[in-house]
């Protein structure tokens, strides 16, 4: 239950100092009265500890919700959603809080954020099904640790331990293991969800299948997922983490284009590679006084032995490329591989805050054309001087034996509302300020959008889109719908939304 500063001070015999906080004076009177009457724990902006709960991952986009609800059980969530609806306030769930647009806090001021921090358990089913039941507020690092500890199992997911499973899994969920096991979304076998009317529903392929379809791609528009039932995979006994740094590749558009085409052809070669290999091509660009530093990296994993990697995979992958400036090839078990890929070298969900802007381009098979690669690399290596440091990553989804782009997962087969099932590369462009006292400049947004345009300029119509988990806040709602879903998926989503959330309770700036 929320205890206002007024009541707390009065209880200590200091009522004369509590007059500044009266019912409803802080934010939304009707909302606060409803939550208080129903015993739902929450925070509002005039609470002294508000700052501990309201801090966005992207500090470029601060948001002030009307209230942050801190449910301890599903009943609290249901009640909070009903109270918000009656009060005319929109709702969004916050799992890990890593939304690029601060959507876990609503994306705009005055909404209700349902903070799922207490839904933080990961438990393997005891029936031998190898299903992990994961709370909606679980972070990826602790989830990975718990699943491994309870049977040496694993789930495919991203590399940042503090990302929440909620947004990650319901909008895709790519990681280096996705070529082997599919996206995090593909592991979902059942969901428990609170709907706009406060009802709690079970969604699976057998129960509420239309809801199951919609939640896997657009949960932020449909409901609040309180738990995920995820299939798991046997964790590999050995994983090779590799990183190659190339300084000379970044000195020539011609050389870089040739190398990228070579790597694209290599990963498509079914006689050379299979699903166990995955990597990212990353170009790091840093403006310095009087110069610009540019470095190209190949980073990834191989689920196999060090001997197999160094004798068969590495020589073929690097054939025809200049010698790397730096090389790191290390053998790990599954947890230490994940930890080594994380920002701080652990699986702890350490909070991260940064002033940044990002966008994305998904490129369908058969991959980047030579014209598209040349346009993309020329912009970075010979184009306008960047006003901010940034990294552009080509994350590998396609290639030989990939388990992401399977025919049965295509949207037209009715698998899920996540439509990106012919993707070869997902390009992720992100620029962030290095010091907290320098705000992100508008010129940085314009530069990164210019980079996005340089990529798409060489692609055919219909060959590219954008990835929801790499949210682009410069897109209008209509542009986001087109790039994230497309007309066919959007039409079906809107029909399901009209059934389950006719009052548009679950809303953010780009929601359906």
N, C-alpha and C positions, 0 to 999 in steps of 0.2 A: 504494500500500500504506500502511496506517495504521502510523505509528511512534509507539509509546507514549512518554510522557515518561520512563519508566523506561529504555527502551532508548537513548533519545537521551542522557540524562545519563550512563549507564554508558559509552557510547561515548566520552565526553569525559573518562573517568577520575574521575567524580564519583558513582559508584554509591551511596555512602552516603546521597545525597539523593534517590534514586529509589525507595525502598522503598514509597512510598505508592501506586504504580501497579503492580498486578500483573494478570496476565491475568484478565479478567472482573470485577475488583474495582470497576470504574467503573460499569458498567450491567448488561448482560446477558452473562454469561460465554460461554454457548453461541453466541450471535450473534457476539460479538467474535472468538471462536476461528475460526468458520467464515469470516467476512469476511477475517480476517488470513491464514488458510491459503490462500485463493483469490486473494489479491493485490488485493482490492477496496479502493479508497481510501475512508476514512470518518473521521468525527469522533465523539467521545463527550463527555459532559458534563464530565469532569475534564480535558479538553485545555485548555491555556492560552488558545487562540484560539477556544474554543467560542462565545463571545458574538458573534463576527464572522459565524457561520453560523446561529445560532439566535436570531433576532429577528423576532417576528411583526409583520406589518403592523398588525393590531389589537392594540395593547398591553393592551387590556382582557382579552385571552384569551391569556396566555403559555402555551406548551406546551414540555415537555422530552421530546424523543424519546429512545429508547434509543440511537439512532445516526442520524447524518445521513450518508448515502452520497453520494459525489461522483463518479459514474461518468464515465469518459472515453470509454467506448464501450458498445455495446449488450450485450456480453458481461458487463461489470460489472453492468449492471442485472439481467440474467437471473440471474447468480450471487447477487446481493444478495436477490432475491425468493426464490430457493430457500433461501438461508440463513435468511431471516426465517421462511419456512414451517416449516422444520425446527426452529426455535427457538421456535415458538409465538407469534411476534410479527406484528402486523398492519403493513400497508404503505400508504403514500400517496405520490404524486408531488408534487413542488413545481416548478412552472413559473416563475411570477413571484412567487408568495408572497402574492397579494392576497386570498386567501380571507377572507371576513368572520369565519369561525369558526376560522381558523388551521388549516384542514384540510390544507394543504401540509405541515404538521408532524404530521399525524395527528389533530388535533382534541382528543386526550387524551394524557396523558403515556405514555411507554413504548413508542411505536410506532417504525417505521423510516420516515424521510423520505428519499425518493430525489430529491436536488437535481439538476435537469437543466441547471444553468448552463453546462455545457460543450457542450450540444446547441444551439448558438447561431447557426447559419448559416441564411441565407435565400438560395436560389439559384434563379433562373429557369431552367426547362428550356430546353435548346438546340435542341429539335425544332420550335419554332414553335408549340407548343400553348398558350403563355401560362400554363402551370402553374408555380406557385411551390412549391418544396420547402422547407419551413420546419421547423427543429428544434423539438423539444418544449419547449425552454427559452428560446425566442426571446420577447422583449418586443415589445409592439405598436408602440412608436415606432421601434425599429430595423427591424422588419419592414416598416413603411410606407415608411421611407427606402430600404431595399434594393430593394423591389419597384418603387418609382418610378424609382430610379437605373438599373435594369436594363431599362428599356423604357417608362417613363412609364405604368406600370400601377398598379392600386390594388385593395385588398381592403376590404370593409366591416368595421368594428370599432369599439370604444369609443374614448373620447377620452383615457384615461390611458396615457401611453407606457410606464409601468413594469409594467402588467398583463401577465402571461404568456399566450401564445397557448393553452397547454394547457387550463386550466380555462375560459377565456373561450370558445374555439371549441367545446368539447365540451358546453357547457351553454347554448348560444344564441349570445351575442355581438352585442348590439345597439349600434348607433352611429347618428349622424345620417344616414349614407349607406345605412342598412338599408332605408329605404322605396324607395330606387332599386335596390338590388342584393341585398336579402335579408340575413339574419343571417350572421355569420362561419361558423357551422355549415353554412349553405347553400353555402358555397364549397368545402367538403371533397369531394374526389373519391377520395381514398385515404388510408389511415392505416397506419403501421407500429407495431405494438404488442407489448409484452412481456406474456405471460400469466402466470397464477399458477403454472404448472408450469415457468416459465422459457423456454418456447418463444417464438420470435419469429414473428409472423404478419403477413400483409398482408390488409387489409380494404378492400373496395370494393363497389360494387353487383354486381360480377361474382364476386369472390372473398370467401368467408366473409361472405356478405351479412347473416346474422343478427348476426354480430359487428359489422359496419359499422353496422347499425341501432342496436344497443345503445350503442356507443361515442359516437354522436352524440346525447347526452342524459344519459348516465350513465357516462362513462369512469372516474370515480373509484371505481366499484364493480366494474369489469370488467378493467382492465389499465392499463399505463403506455404512453402514446403517445409514441414517440420521434421521429416525424416526420409532418408533414401535407403532403399534396399539395393545393394550393388553386388553384382557378380564379381568374383575376384579371380585372379590368375596365379598359378604357381610362380613365385618370385625366382628369377634366374639366379643360379648359383654364382655366376661371374658376369660382371659388366665392365666393359672397357669405356672409360671416359677419355675423349680425345679433343685436343684443341691445337690448331695450326694457325700461326700468325704469319701473314704475308705483307711486307711493306712494299715490295716492288710491284705486286699486282695492282696496287692503288695508284701507280705512277702512269698507267696507260689505259685508256678506255678500250683500245684494241685488244690488249693483253687480257684485261679483266673480262671482257665479253667472251673471248675465246675460252678462258678458264671456266666461266660459269656455264657455257654451252657444253663443255666437256664433262663437267660434273652432272649436269642434267641428263646427258646421254648415259653416263655411267650408272646412275641410280635407276635408270629405266631398263637396264640390261639384265634380263632374268637369268642369264647364265653366270653373272658375276655377283649378284646380291639378292638378298631376300628381306623379309620383314624385320629381321633382327637389327638392321642398320638404319640409323636416322641421323640427320644433321641439320644445322642451320648455316647459311652463308650470311655473315654479318659484316657490314661496313660501318666503321666508327669514324666520325668526322668531328674534329675539335678545332674551332678557330682559336688562334693564339695571336699575340701581338705581332703583326707583320707577316703572319704565315698561317697555314691551315694544315693540321696533322690528319692524315688519312691512313687507316689500317683495315685490311680485310682479314676476317677470321673464318675458319671452318671449325665448327664445334658440334659435337654430338656424342652418341653412344653406340656401342655394338654389344648385343646380348650374346656373348660367346666368350671363348677363351682368348687370352692374350696371344697365344701361339697362332691361333687361326687368324686373328686380326692382323698381326704384323707380317705373317707370311702370305696371306691371300687378299685381304681387304685393302689394307693400307697401300701396298704398291700399286694396285690397280686404280684406286681412288686418286692418288697423287700423280699418276702417270701423265706426263705432258705439262705439268705445272712447274713453276719455278720452285726452287728449294725454299721451305718455310724459314722465316726469320727465327721463329721459336716453335718448338714442338713439345707437346705434353701428351703422353699416352700412359694411362695408369689403370691398373686392375683394381676392381672393388667388388664387394658384395652389394646386394641391392640397396640397403639403407645408406651405406656410405657413398654409393654412387649418387643417390638423390641429394644427400647432404653436400657433396662436393659441387653439385650444380647450383645450389642455392646461393643467394646473395651473401650470406654470412658464414657459409660452410657448415650449417647445422640444419636440423629439422624443427627447430623451435619457431613458433609463429611470432617472431619479433615484429612489432608494428613498424610500418614504413610510411614516411611522409615526404612528398616531393612536389615541386612546382613544375608541372609538365603539360605537354600536349601530345596527342598521338592520333594516328589514323592507320588504316589498313587497306590492303587490296588482296583479295583472293583471286588467284589465277588458275583457271581450269586446265585440265589435261588437253594437249600434251605438254603444257608448260609455257615458259617464256619464249617468244619468238626472238630471233636475233635483233630485229628492229626494236622490240620492247626493251630488251636487255641493253642495247646500245643507248637508247634514250634515257633509261634509268641510270646507268652508270655515268653517262656524260654529264647529267645534272649534278651528280655528287662529286665527280672527280674533276670536271672542267667548267661547271656551271657557276651560278651566282654564289658569292661568298655567303656562307650561312651566318645568321645573326646569333645562333645558339648552338651549343654542342648537341649532337644527336647520334643515334644508332639506327640503321635500317637493316632489318633482319629478314631473310627469306627462309621461312620455316617450312620444312619438307613435310607434305601430307601425302603426295602421290609416289610414283615410282613402282618398281617391281615388287609384287606381293603385298602391297599395302592393304591393311585391314580397315582403313577408313572408308575408302570409296568402293564398297561392295554393292552389288546390284540390289540386294535385298534391303539396303539401307536408303535407297533413293526415295525422295519425298513422294514421287508419283506412285510408289508402291505402298504408300501409307505408313511408313515407318515412324516418322517424327516430324515436328514442325521446324526442325533444323534442316535447311535445304542444301547445305554445302557438301555435296557428295560426289563432286567430280574435280575437286581441288588438287592441284599439283603443288603450288606454293601458296602460302599465306604470308604476305609481306607486312611487316610491322614496323612502322616509322614512329620513333618516339624521341622527343627533345625535352631536356630538363635542365633547369638552372642548377649550377653547382653551389651557389651560396644562397642562403635563405633571405638575405637582405636585398636581393636584386629580383624584382618581379619579372614574370615571364612576359616578354614583349609580344605585341600583336604581329610584329614582323616575323616572329618565329612560327606562328600559325600559318601565315601566308607562305613562308618558305616550305614548310612540310606539305602543305596542300599543293604547292608547285611540284614537289617531288612525287606526290601521288599522281598528278596529272602527267608527269613525265613517264611514269610506269604505264599508265593506261593508254597513252598516245599510240603505242605500237601494238596494242591488243585489238582483236576483232570485237565487234559488238556482241554482247552476250557471253564473252569469255571471262569476264571478271565481275566481282561483287565486293562485299566487305564482310568482316567477321565481327559478330556482336560483342565478343569478349575483349576485342581491341577497339573499344568504343570511340567514335569520332564525334566530339561535341559540336563540331562546326556544321554537321549535317542537320537540315530541317527534319521534322517528323516524317514528311513525305519522302524525302531523299533516303532517310534511314530505313523506312519500310521497303523501299524499292531495292536497296542494296543488301539489307539483311535477310529479306524474305522473298521478294518477288511477288507478282500478282496472284499466282495460284495459291501459294501458301498463305499470303495475307488474307485473301478472301475467305479461306476456311477458318483461319484464326479469328477473324472478325465475327463470323457466325457463331463460333464456340464462345467467344467473349460475350456476345449478346445473351447467351444462355446463362453463363456462370457469373458474369459481372455486368449486368445491364446498366448499373449506375456508374460504371467506370470508377469504382473505388480504388482499384490498383492502377496507379498512373505515375508516369515520369515523362520527361520531355520528348522521349522517342518511343513510348509504349504504344501498343496496338489499341 
